[in-house]
């Protein structure tokens, strides 16, 4: 059952630009769908490895700063 909504001119123009040959309803649905990506175990492990490397680099830098400043 169709519904009537009121949107600003700015919102209308924004939707119109991305609409293409789709209906406004299709555009709105595509913009509001839950787009949470599901990650594989491999992707999660790779991300954690990258994060771990960054943390280690920061710890190394922090340790070097301590050595310089505090002669540890």
Secondary structure, DSSP 8 states (H G I E B T S, - for coil): --------HHHHHHHHHHHTTS-HHHHHHHHHS-------HHHHHHHHHHHHHHHHHHHHHHHHHHHHHH--
